[in-house]
Amino acid sequence: MDHFLYRNGHLHAEDVAIAEIAEAVGTPFYVYSTATLERHYRLFKDALEGIDNTVCYAMKANSNQAVLTLLAGLGAGMDVVSGGEYARAIAAGCPPEKIVFSGVGKTRAEMEMALRGGVRQFNVESEPEMRALSQVASDLGVTAPITIRVNPDVDARTHEKIATGKSENKFGIPIARAVEVYAEAARLPGLEVVGIDVHIGSQLVELEPFEQAYRKVADLTRTLRAEGHDIRRLDLGGGLGIPYARSNSAPPLPTEYGALIKACVGDLDVEVEIEPGRLIAGNAGLLVTQVIYVKEGEGRDFLILDAAMNDLIRPAMYGAYHDIDPVVETSPGTDQRPYDIVGPVCESGDTFARARDMPPLAAGDLVAFRSAGAYGAVMASEYNTRPLIPEILVKDDQFAVIRARPTFDEMINRDILPKWL
Ligand SMILES: *Cc1c(COP(=O)(O)O)cnc(C)c1O
């Protein structure tokens, strides 16, 4: 459930009309709902009630500082994958003891930054990384709390670009080698093993892959404890999917996911961490854009929008589907017709949807891409020198620009001419 509903025929974000925001800031823009973000975070907290848990929001889904500050204010921890994200977590007021540092390629500089500033744990993904961290921590005279990310060789049954838990993926160490790698971790100076980490992919729409992975992690917990390791924390990753298409069956709910976690690891006397990103932010955001032209083609009509692949890359990159709705509600019984929905960028890949049935639309009409709050703005670029589009946060009947559209001068002046030009 989200808070983007039609009222008197006009799409609203909470109590604010989308058209009113468009009037104020121009199109295209992203708009996020405070109530939806809060609700999604609380769904996870409620689902894990009864077990010791920390919900670490995976900020790579949407790292606007206002979104982070809102979630940190609710008590969320953060999952970060770069020094920049670490800095954002701290700036948002997230206590260091709630920040987990993930990612396959942490540099020594990033390790040092988090060791100096404080961190809940590093989720270590390889032996070379583990050895580097041991050295960095030893040089600083501190101890780095670590989990090791295991790759359970489970098929997440999601898009190949966002599956991470199969042996051919670059993530984590093979679970079959865990005993050996943990033994080395225990011997290395500057490291303290605190638990196990697993994350098998994103946009999972079934519970079975989670169950397979979590059962393997539970077994590994017993094995490693028998080897003398103090496994007191399990980081179970993120990845729970969201409904992108109204017409599809909905993915499992956080309550079902929470029940599964309790069933798999509830008897192990561990602290549980989860790292949801998409489910918290995805359906809390819309991309609002305007039809520039309706172009009649051979056998098909094109809706040319003022948003493009540089603003929302998911369709071009993953073949992702987004529901696209007119901002003015269509009256029931209106005939639909198929459109190819495209952006203005000079690439045929700049196509959001093909042969999508839509009500008749005209230049100037506003449409909203649903489920655009995660992996939308954060993946945007200025390709074709198109400014990064503004982000808006709504709360009840208020809205605020939480990132402004740069001017052309601002964009151009970021480049520096060498002295010989
Ligand atoms: C991307 C990622 C997440 C978040 O995944 P979602 O599908 O957005 O929930 C969590 N943990 C790690 C390590 C990730 O790389």
PDBQT file of the ligand as one rigid body, heavy atoms in Angstrom, charges set to zero:
ROOT
HETATM    1  C1  LIG A 501      21.442  -4.007  -2.792  1.00  0.00    +0.000 C 
HETATM    2  C2  LIG A 501      21.690  -4.623  -1.476  1.00  0.00    +0.000 A 
HETATM    3  C3  LIG A 501      20.688  -4.646  -0.503  1.00  0.00    +0.000 A 
HETATM    4  C4  LIG A 501      19.296  -4.125  -0.754  1.00  0.00    +0.000 C 
HETATM    5  O1  LIG A 501      18.588  -4.889  -1.670  1.00  0.00    +0.000 OA
HETATM    6  P1  LIG A 501      17.038  -4.540  -1.928  1.00  0.00    +0.000 P 
HETATM    7  O2  LIG A 501      16.652  -5.470  -2.987  1.00  0.00    +0.000 OA
HETATM    8  O3  LIG A 501      16.976  -3.130  -2.333  1.00  0.00    +0.000 OA
HETATM    9  O4  LIG A 501      16.319  -4.801  -0.649  1.00  0.00    +0.000 OA
HETATM   10  C5  LIG A 501      20.990  -5.167   0.731  1.00  0.00    +0.000 A 
HETATM   11  N1  LIG A 501      22.219  -5.658   1.014  1.00  0.00    +0.000 NA
HETATM   12  C6  LIG A 501      23.213  -5.657   0.110  1.00  0.00    +0.000 A 
HETATM   13  C7  LIG A 501      24.531  -6.204   0.481  1.00  0.00    +0.000 C 
HETATM   14  C8  LIG A 501      22.984  -5.150  -1.168  1.00  0.00    +0.000 A 
HETATM   15  O5  LIG A 501      23.962  -5.161  -2.070  1.00  0.00    +0.000 OA
ENDROOT
TORSDOF 0
